Amino acid sequence: MIKRKKVSAASYKNLLAEWVRFYRKLFGIKVDFSDLVVPQKQEGFDWLLIMFQGLSANKLFAKCQERFGAWRYIKDLDTIRSEREAKHNYAIWLRDRVEADVKNVSADVCKRQGINYITLQEHMLLALWYHWKTGKPLDINNVNVCFGSHTLSGGVPEVRWMAGILSIDNGPPPYVEWRARSVVS
């Protein structure tokens, strides 16, 4: 795994202010990211996502249901384990794309290449943030496989926009239209 330099959150003042507004508007909470450490930005990774401490998968799912509708195959999303958990505030960078960026690569290949991928919690937060900014959904044409998370049965959560709502299932899918979102963490 590649070690990346961390930078001061003050370098991203406008982006941090946007996330403060987002959390106040959608969750009704006041956040302080003044001590947040942000991974060094890489070319092509232009979306900053800030995960607030304590946001569980079930809380994020409930907010998705409230905001634009959501369905889940897995009853308790908090049983899913992720590479990054919201035990503290943290930030990641993602590519600025409606559809995920990596096509048809297995989790094993990703692990060998040292690539980090989005978790289910991060994906739900990204979907909420994107909808808040644009009024539109993510992953309209493809399934996003959240390789950064794993279900108790060893599967990988998959997320897509289907029938006008966010749909979360247990994968990986056996079809060709799936993708994964790489992250800089």
C-alpha positions in Angstrom: 0.0 0.0 0.0 1.3 3.5 -0.9 1.8 5.9 2.0 0.5 9.3 1.2 1.3 12.6 2.8 -1.5 14.1 4.9 -2.2 17.9 4.7 -3.9 20.4 6.9 -7.6 20.8 6.5 -7.1 24.6 6.3 -5.8 24.1 2.8 -9.3 23.1 1.8 -11.2 25.9 3.5 -14.1 26.2 1.0 -14.6 22.5 0.7 -14.7 22.1 4.5 -17.3 25.0 4.7 -19.4 23.1 2.2 -19.3 20.0 4.3 -20.2 22.0 7.5 -23.3 23.3 5.6 -24.2 19.8 4.4 -24.1 18.3 7.8 -26.1 21.2 9.3 -28.7 21.0 6.6 -29.2 17.3 6.2 -28.4 16.0 9.7 -29.1 19.0 11.8 -25.7 18.7 13.5 -22.9 21.3 14.0 -19.5 19.9 13.0 -16.0 21.1 13.5 -13.4 19.9 11.1 -10.6 22.3 12.1 -8.4 19.5 13.3 -9.2 17.2 10.4 -6.2 15.7 8.5 -6.9 15.4 4.8 -5.0 13.0 2.5 -2.9 14.6 -0.2 -5.0 15.2 -3.2 -4.1 13.3 -6.4 -4.8 14.4 -9.9 -8.3 13.3 -11.0 -9.6 12.9 -7.5 -11.6 16.1 -7.1 -14.5 15.2 -4.7 -13.6 15.5 -1.0 -15.8 13.4 1.2 -15.7 13.9 5.0 -17.1 11.2 7.2 -18.4 12.4 10.5 -17.6 10.4 13.6 -20.4 8.0 14.6 -22.3 7.9 11.4 -23.4 4.3 11.1 -24.5 2.6 8.0 -28.1 2.3 9.4 -28.2 6.0 10.2 -27.0 6.9 6.7 -29.5 4.4 5.1 -32.3 6.1 7.1 -31.3 9.5 5.8 -31.2 8.1 2.2 -34.7 6.7 2.7 -35.9 10.1 3.9 -34.2 12.1 1.2 -34.8 10.0 -2.0 -36.0 6.6 -1.1 -33.9 3.5 -0.5 -34.2 -0.3 -0.3 -31.8 -2.9 1.2 -31.4 -6.6 1.0 -29.3 -6.7 4.2 -31.6 -5.9 7.2 -28.9 -4.6 9.5 -26.3 -2.6 7.6 -24.3 -2.1 10.8 -23.2 -5.8 10.6 -21.2 -4.9 7.5 -17.5 -4.4 8.3 -15.5 -1.8 6.4 -11.8 -0.9 5.9 -12.5 2.6 7.2 -15.0 3.1 10.1 -16.5 6.3 11.4 -14.7 6.0 14.8 -13.4 9.5 14.2 -13.8 12.2 11.5 -11.8 11.4 8.4 -11.6 12.5 4.8 -11.1 10.7 1.4 -10.8 11.9 -2.2 -12.9 10.4 -5.0 -13.1 10.9 -8.7 -15.6 13.5 -9.9 -18.0 11.1 -11.7 -21.6 10.1 -11.6 -20.7 6.5 -12.5 -17.9 4.7 -10.6 -14.5 4.8 -12.3 -13.1 1.2 -12.3 -14.7 -1.3 -14.6 -14.9 -5.1 -14.0 -11.9 -5.6 -11.6 -12.1 -8.2 -8.9 -11.5 -7.5 -5.2 -8.4 -9.8 -5.4 -6.8 -7.8 -8.2 -7.6 -4.6 -6.3 -5.9 -5.9 -3.2 -2.8 -7.0 -5.0 -2.6 -3.6 -6.7 -2.9 -1.8 -3.4 -6.0 0.2 -4.6 -8.4 1.5 -1.9 -12.1 1.4 -2.7 -15.2 3.1 -1.3 -17.0 1.6 1.7 -20.8 1.2 1.9 -21.1 4.0 4.4 -18.9 6.3 2.3 -21.1 5.5 -0.8 -24.3 6.4 1.0 -22.8 9.6 2.3 -21.5 10.4 -1.2 -25.0 9.7 -2.7 -26.6 12.1 -0.1 -24.0 14.8 -0.7 -24.3 14.6 -4.5 -28.1 14.7 -4.3 -27.9 17.7 -1.9 -25.7 19.5 -4.4 -27.4 18.5 -7.7 -30.8 17.0 -6.9 -29.7 14.0 -9.0 -28.6 10.4 -8.1 -25.3 8.5 -8.6 -24.8 5.2 -10.3 -27.7 5.5 -12.7 -26.4 3.0 -15.4 -24.1 0.7 -13.4 -23.9 -1.2 -10.2 -21.3 0.2 -7.7 -19.5 -2.6 -5.8 -18.2 -1.3 -2.4 -15.0 -3.3 -2.2 -14.1 -1.4 1.0 -16.8 -3.3 2.9 -17.7 -6.9 3.5 -20.9 -8.6 4.7 -20.9 -11.3 7.3 -21.4 -13.9 4.6 -18.2 -12.7 2.8 -20.1 -10.8 0.1 -19.5 -7.2 -1.0 -22.3 -4.6 -0.8 -23.5 -3.4 -4.2 -25.3 -0.1 -4.7 -27.3 1.2 -7.7 -30.1 3.5 -8.6 -33.1 1.3 -9.5 -36.8 2.1 -9.9 -36.2 5.6 -8.7 -34.5 4.7 -5.3 -31.1 3.7 -3.9 -30.9 -0.1 -3.9 -28.4 -1.9 -1.6 -27.8 -5.6 -2.3 -25.2 -8.3 -1.4 -22.8 -9.1 -4.3 -20.6 -9.2 -6.1 -23.0 -9.2 -9.1 -22.6 -11.9 -11.8 -23.1 -9.4 -14.6 -20.9 -7.0 -16.6 -22.3 -3.6 -15.7 -20.7 -3.4 -12.3 -18.0 -0.9 -11.3 -16.1 0.2 -8.2 -15.1 3.7 -6.9 -11.4 4.1 -6.1 -10.5 6.5 -3.2 -7.4 8.3 -1.9 -7.3 7.8 1.8 
